[in-house]
Amino acid sequence: MKLGDGVEQAIHSVTMLAVLPPDGLLSAAALAEFHGVSPSYLLKHLQALSRAGIVHTEPGPKGGYRLAKSPDAVSLLDVVLAVEGPEPAFRCKEIRRNGPDPLPADRFTAPCQINAAMLRAERAYRTELRAVTIAQLIAQVEADDDGSIAARGCAFFAKHMRQSKSDP
């Protein structure tokens, strides 16, 4: 299974927004700069996160993004589904019914076993992603940090963070 680059960018962006002060905002351009990615591509994913209620958007030239929920209420699955959509990765097209001299449709009353196996794998994958929250990721990073990650983030926030005009 291959997830698009937008998933990685979205997870990193959500994690960064999760450590902002409650009234802090970061613009899409600042998030893109920090991660060294395309601002227009990241903006597309931030908009998807906003539609999903994961991030809050403050419009305007001094606006930006902040997390809309508590970091322990946002799972990796939430972010993946916001960016990639809710459809399963494997979509059975029932090709067993194709080809020369296909069997009649009444011969295929049981579900395709390949589809059933792939859907079981999808459920396991989603269960694992649902079990990991943004708060857990942050705790792991903080536990492993020698101070350099925090220092980099603080310096970046000092330069790029904006203040929210609305209540968080």
Protein Blocks (a to p, Z undefined) as FASTA:
>chain_A
ZZdfklmmmmmmmmmmmmpcfkbccdfklmmmmnopafklmmmmmmmmmmnomaccdedj
kbccddfbdfklpcfklmmmmmnopadfbdcehlmlgcehiacfklmmbccfklmmmmmm
mmmmmmmmmmpcfklmmmmmmmmpgolmmmmmmmmmmmmpccdfbdZZ
